[in-house]
Amino acid sequence: MVPSSAALKVSVIAPDLAGGGTTRVYLVANALQQMGCDVTVVGCQFAEQLYPVPPANLKVYALPAVRSLQYTLNLAQILPKIDGQVLYAIKPRPTSFGTALIKKLITRRPVIVDIDDWEMSWFGGESDRYRPSAKQLMRDVLKPNGALHNPEHPLYLEWMENWVSKADAVTVTTQFLQQRFGGYYLPNGKDTAIFNPDLYDPVASRQKYGLSAYRVLMFPGTARPHKGLEDVLIALDQLNQPDFRLVIVGGRRPDGYEDSLFERWGQWLIKLPRFPIDEMAEVVSAAHVVVVPQRDLATAKAQFPLKLTDGMSMAKPVITTTVGDIPEIVGDTGYLVDPHSPEQIAAKLTLIFQDWAAAEQKGVLARSRCVEQYSITAMISRLQAMFAQIGYEPRPTSD
């Protein structure tokens, strides 16, 4: 046990402070901080800007870096900043979990790895592992831009997933991941004191963001094929009601997928920029409906979509699909449809706006469920139980 007079010092290690997964980094760090830990977020920054902008209350050390094996040269700067009594790596990637394991070899400090995605699902899962010919391997190693120079190459991700057992504890966001990796169930929480609909006026929010003329279907995050936005847009084609808009908020642009959506369905789409996490509650308040139309793919099954708790916490009607843990997360407080079903999405939108009072009441129930099961308070309770089992008991920080 750590001395009871001191706050437990935790280093939260991010895979990339300018890329995917960073929202989960800040969420875990914020929960640990509210639990009484002294928390610092540490990680490389592989793009010009941090994304998302970190909450103002967190200490963050970001080291600008290049996405190549030159990352190993950055370890001399990163490792001294990882000074926690516990090391909490977010995602089993070389730049987070790999770094934590190196620090553990040096200091013997315990490592927790948090898994909120099945990383290999992005590369074919079990069916498409990296098994090159000798010639291909030489090219991937020796060419200046060879594939194995990328620290997030599937080979390295496969190694990291195979080494999850070397962690002192594992936290996972879904039952899919728990079945695959074991560990403690730690679903995404939401700070429901900030994401509180009583603090915002939806009409004023829509006016602020230029959305007053529309019935707003909101998707906060990065547009990717497995997230099912095409199904919503096909539904809007079917309904053909001119005041509907699908509003995509922020997100990264890792490829041309979002551009392709705007090329085909630009009449239904509005894009809002990135906002700091601290401002997102006001943005979500502008929505009439939050849409989370995940498709039935391994990548989606492994995820706990943060957008669900965005909508639930703000008492919004949520249209989502029966994929992975989603039915259990929303219970009877959401509007569930089958994946890949634009017709069902169109029917649910019609139902919601035909009986808006009932939809609002469903949103109120969704918030109650979120506060009870998926709030930051619920997340802290799970973290406390896990820390106690690995022999650490956080204490409140002194004023």
C-alpha positions in Angstrom: 0.0 0.0 0.0 1.1 3.6 -0.6 1.4 5.8 2.5 -2.1 7.1 3.4 -0.9 10.6 3.8 0.0 10.9 0.1 -2.1 11.1 -3.0 -1.4 8.1 -5.3 0.6 9.4 -8.3 -0.7 8.0 -11.6 0.9 8.4 -15.0 -1.7 8.0 -17.8 0.1 7.2 -21.0 -1.6 8.1 -24.2 -0.8 6.4 -27.6 -1.1 9.7 -29.5 -2.3 13.0 -28.0 -3.3 14.2 -31.5 -5.2 11.2 -32.6 -7.9 8.6 -32.0 -8.5 7.4 -28.4 -7.5 10.6 -26.7 -11.1 11.2 -25.4 -10.8 7.9 -23.5 -7.4 9.1 -22.2 -8.9 12.2 -20.7 -11.9 10.4 -19.4 -9.8 7.9 -17.4 -7.5 10.6 -16.2 -10.4 12.8 -15.1 -12.0 9.9 -13.2 -8.6 9.1 -11.5 -8.2 12.7 -10.5 -11.7 12.9 -9.0 -10.9 9.7 -7.2 -8.1 11.5 -5.4 -5.1 10.6 -7.5 -2.3 13.0 -8.6 -2.6 12.5 -12.3 -0.4 13.5 -15.2 -1.2 12.6 -18.9 2.0 11.8 -20.9 2.3 11.0 -24.6 3.6 11.7 -28.0 1.8 14.1 -30.3 2.0 12.9 -33.9 0.3 15.9 -35.5 0.5 19.6 -35.3 -2.4 20.1 -32.9 -3.6 18.3 -29.8 -7.0 16.5 -30.5 -9.2 16.9 -28.6 -8.0 19.9 -26.6 -7.4 18.6 -23.0 -9.7 19.6 -20.1 -8.2 22.6 -18.3 -8.0 20.7 -15.0 -5.6 18.0 -16.2 -1.8 18.1 -16.3 -0.7 17.1 -19.8 2.8 16.6 -21.2 2.8 16.2 -25.0 6.0 15.6 -26.9 5.8 16.5 -30.6 7.0 13.4 -32.5 7.1 11.8 -35.9 5.0 8.7 -36.6 8.0 6.4 -37.3 10.5 4.2 -35.4 12.2 7.5 -34.5 9.7 7.3 -31.7 12.2 5.1 -29.9 14.5 8.1 -29.8 11.7 10.1 -28.0 11.7 7.6 -25.1 14.7 9.4 -23.6 12.4 12.4 -23.1 9.1 10.5 -22.4 10.3 8.0 -19.8 11.4 10.6 -17.2 8.0 12.2 -17.4 6.3 8.9 -16.5 6.9 9.2 -12.8 3.7 7.7 -11.4 3.5 5.0 -8.7 1.1 3.4 -11.1 1.4 3.5 -14.9 -2.0 3.4 -16.8 -1.5 2.8 -20.5 -4.5 3.6 -22.7 -4.7 1.2 -25.6 -2.4 -1.8 -26.2 -0.2 0.1 -28.6 3.6 0.4 -28.7 3.4 4.1 -28.0 1.4 3.6 -24.8 1.5 0.0 -23.5 4.9 -0.7 -25.0 6.3 2.5 -23.3 4.7 1.5 -20.0 6.3 -2.0 -20.1 9.7 -0.5 -20.7 9.2 1.8 -17.7 8.1 -1.2 -15.7 11.3 -3.0 -16.5 13.3 0.0 -15.2 11.2 0.8 -12.1 9.1 -2.3 -11.3 6.0 -0.1 -11.0 2.7 -1.7 -11.8 1.1 -1.3 -15.2 -2.6 -1.2 -16.0 -3.6 -1.4 -19.7 -6.9 0.0 -20.8 -8.5 -1.5 -23.9 -11.4 0.3 -25.6 -10.9 -1.1 -29.1 -9.9 -4.4 -30.7 -6.9 -2.9 -32.5 -6.4 -5.8 -34.8 -10.0 -5.5 -36.1 -8.9 -2.6 -38.1 -6.6 -5.0 -40.0 -8.7 -8.0 -40.6 -8.7 -9.4 -37.1 -7.7 -13.1 -36.9 -7.8 -13.6 -40.7 -5.3 -11.2 -42.0 -2.2 -11.2 -39.7 1.1 -9.8 -41.0 3.0 -12.8 -42.4 5.4 -11.4 -45.1 7.7 -13.2 -47.5 11.4 -12.8 -46.8 11.6 -10.3 -49.7 8.6 -8.3 -48.4 10.1 -8.3 -44.8 13.4 -6.9 -46.1 11.5 -4.1 -48.0 9.4 -3.2 -45.0 12.5 -3.1 -42.7 15.1 -1.5 -45.0 13.3 1.0 -47.1 13.2 4.5 -45.5 9.4 4.5 -45.6 9.0 0.8 -45.1 5.8 -0.4 -43.5 7.5 -1.6 -40.3 8.8 1.9 -39.6 5.3 2.8 -38.5 5.0 2.2 -34.7 1.3 1.3 -35.2 1.9 -1.4 -37.8 -0.3 -4.4 -37.3 2.7 -6.6 -36.4 3.5 -4.4 -33.4 -0.2 -4.2 -32.4 -0.4 -8.0 -32.5 2.7 -8.2 -30.2 1.1 -5.7 -27.8 -2.2 -7.7 -27.7 -0.2 -10.9 -27.0 1.6 -9.1 -24.1 -1.6 -7.9 -22.4 -1.1 -10.7 -19.9 2.1 -8.9 -18.7 0.1 -6.0 -17.3 -0.8 -6.0 -13.6 -4.4 -5.3 -14.4 -6.6 -4.7 -17.5 -9.6 -2.5 -17.9 -12.0 -3.0 -20.8 -15.0 -1.0 -22.1 -17.2 -3.8 -23.5 -18.2 -7.5 -22.9 -16.6 -8.3 -26.3 -13.3 -7.1 -25.1 -13.6 -8.7 -21.7 -14.3 -12.1 -23.3 -11.1 -11.6 -25.4 -8.7 -10.0 -22.9 -10.3 -10.6 -19.5 -9.9 -7.8 -17.0 -12.2 -5.3 -15.2 -15.2 -3.9 -16.9 -14.8 -0.1 -17.1 -17.4 1.3 -19.4 -17.1 4.9 -20.6 -18.5 7.3 -18.1 -19.7 10.9 -18.5 -19.3 13.8 -16.1 -23.1 14.3 -15.7 -22.5 17.4 -13.6 -21.2 19.1 -16.7 -23.3 17.2 -19.3 -26.5 18.4 -17.6 -29.3 19.5 -19.8 -30.6 21.9 -17.0 -27.5 24.1 -17.6 -28.3 24.8 -21.3 -31.0 26.2 -23.5 -31.3 24.1 -26.7 -32.9 26.9 -28.6 -30.1 29.3 -27.7 -27.5 26.6 -28.5 -29.0 26.0 -32.0 -29.0 29.7 -32.6 -25.3 30.0 -31.5 -24.2 27.3 -33.9 -26.3 28.3 -36.8 -28.8 25.4 -36.6 -32.0 27.3 -35.7 -33.7 26.4 -39.0 -33.3 22.7 -38.7 -34.3 19.5 -36.9 -30.8 18.5 -35.8 -29.6 14.9 -35.9 -26.2 15.1 -34.3 -23.2 12.8 -34.6 -20.3 14.0 -32.4 -17.1 12.4 -33.6 -15.1 11.0 -36.5 -17.0 9.8 -39.5 -15.9 6.2 -40.3 -17.6 3.5 -42.4 -18.4 1.2 -39.4 -20.3 4.1 -37.7 -23.2 3.8 -40.1 -23.7 7.5 -41.1 -24.6 6.4 -44.6 -27.7 4.6 -43.2 -28.9 7.9 -41.6 -28.3 9.8 -44.9 -30.2 7.2 -46.9 -33.0 7.5 -44.4 -33.1 11.3 -44.9 -33.3 10.7 -48.7 -36.3 8.4 -48.0 -38.0 11.0 -45.8 -37.1 13.9 -48.0 -38.0 16.5 -45.4 -36.0 19.7 -46.1 -35.5 20.8 -42.5 -33.6 17.7 -41.4 -29.8 17.9 -41.1 -27.2 15.5 -39.9 -24.6 17.5 -38.0 -21.2 16.0 -37.7 -19.2 17.7 -34.8 -15.5 17.7 -34.9 -13.7 14.4 -35.3 -10.5 13.6 -37.2 -10.2 13.2 -40.9 -8.0 10.2 -41.2 -9.1 9.5 -44.8 -11.4 10.8 -47.5 -14.5 9.1 -46.1 -16.2 12.2 -44.7 -15.5 14.0 -48.0 -17.3 11.2 -49.9 -20.3 11.7 -47.7 -20.5 15.4 -48.4 -20.1 14.7 -52.2 -23.1 12.4 -52.2 -25.3 13.8 -49.5 -24.2 17.4 -49.0 -27.8 18.7 -48.9 -28.4 16.9 -45.6 -25.0 17.5 -43.9 -23.6 20.2 -41.8 -20.1 20.1 -40.3 -19.2 21.9 -37.1 -15.6 22.3 -36.1 -13.7 20.6 -33.2 -14.5 21.9 -29.7 -12.7 21.5 -26.5 -14.1 18.7 -24.3 -15.2 21.3 -21.8 -17.5 22.9 -24.4 -19.1 19.8 -25.9 -22.1 19.7 -23.5 -23.4 23.0 -24.9 -22.9 21.7 -28.5 -24.8 18.5 -27.8 -27.6 20.5 -26.2 -28.3 21.9 -29.7 -29.3 18.4 -31.0 -32.9 17.2 -31.3 -31.7 13.6 -31.7 -28.3 12.0 -31.3 -27.6 9.2 -33.8 -25.2 6.3 -33.2 -26.0 3.9 -36.1 -23.1 1.4 -35.6 -22.8 -1.3 -38.2 -22.5 -5.0 -37.5 -18.7 -5.2 -37.8 -16.0 -6.5 -35.4 -14.7 -3.0 -35.0 -18.1 -1.7 -33.9 -18.8 -4.7 -31.7 -15.7 -4.0 -29.7 -16.6 -0.4 -29.0 -18.5 1.5 -26.3 -19.5 4.5 -28.4 -18.9 7.7 -26.4 -21.7 9.3 -28.4 -24.2 7.2 -26.5 -23.4 8.9 -23.2 -23.2 12.3 -24.9 -26.9 11.9 -25.9 -28.1 10.0 -22.8 -26.5 12.5 -20.3 -28.1 15.4 -22.2 -31.5 13.7 -22.1 -31.7 13.5 -25.9 -33.6 10.9 -27.8 -30.9 8.5 -29.1 -31.3 6.4 -32.3 -28.8 3.5 -32.2 -28.4 -0.1 -33.4 -28.4 -3.5 -31.8 -24.7 -4.0 -32.1 -22.3 -5.2 -29.4 -23.2 -3.8 -25.9 -25.4 -1.1 -27.2 -28.8 -2.7 -26.3 -27.6 -3.2 -22.7 -26.2 0.3 -22.5 -29.4 2.1 -23.5 -31.9 -0.4 -22.2 -35.4 0.7 -23.0 -34.4 4.4 -23.0 -33.2 4.5 -26.6 -34.7 3.9 -30.1 -33.1 0.7 -31.2 -32.9 -0.4 -34.9 -31.2 -3.2 -36.7 -27.8 -2.3 -38.2 -27.7 -1.5 -41.9 -31.4 -0.5 -41.8 -32.1 3.0 -43.2 -35.8 2.2 -43.4 -35.9 1.5 -39.6 -34.0 4.8 -38.9 -36.6 6.7 -41.1 -39.4 5.1 -39.2 -37.9 6.0 -35.8 -37.3 9.6 -36.9 -41.0 9.8 -37.9 -42.1 8.3 -34.6 -39.9 10.7 -32.6 -41.2 13.9 -34.3 -44.8 12.8 -34.4 -44.8 12.4 -30.6 -42.0 14.7 -29.4 -43.3 14.8 -25.8 -42.8 11.0 -25.6 -39.4 11.3 -27.1 -38.4 13.9 -24.6 -39.6 11.7 -21.8 -37.5 8.9 -23.2 -34.5 11.3 -23.1 -35.2 12.0 -19.4 -35.1 8.3 -18.7 -31.9 7.9 -20.7 -30.3 10.6 -18.5 -31.4 8.8 -15.3 -29.9 5.6 -16.6 -26.6 7.4 -17.6 -26.3 9.0 -14.1 -26.9 5.7 -12.4 -24.7 3.4 -14.6 -22.5 5.4 -16.8 -21.6 8.6 -14.9 -18.1 9.5 -13.9 -19.2 8.6 -10.3 -20.0 5.0 -11.4 -16.7 4.9 -13.2 -14.8 6.0 -10.1 -16.5 3.2 -8.1 -15.2 0.6 -10.5 -11.7 2.1 -10.5 -11.6 2.1 -6.7 -12.5 -1.6 -6.6 -9.8 -2.4 -9.2 -7.1 -0.4 -7.5 -7.9 -2.0 -4.1 -7.5 -5.5 -5.7 -4.0 -4.6 -7.1 -3.0 -3.2 -3.7 -3.3 0.5 -4.1 -5.7 2.8 -2.3 -6.0 6.4 -3.6 -6.2 9.1 -1.0 -7.7 12.6 -1.4 -5.1 15.2 -2.5 -4.3 17.8 0.1 -5.4 21.4 -0.5 
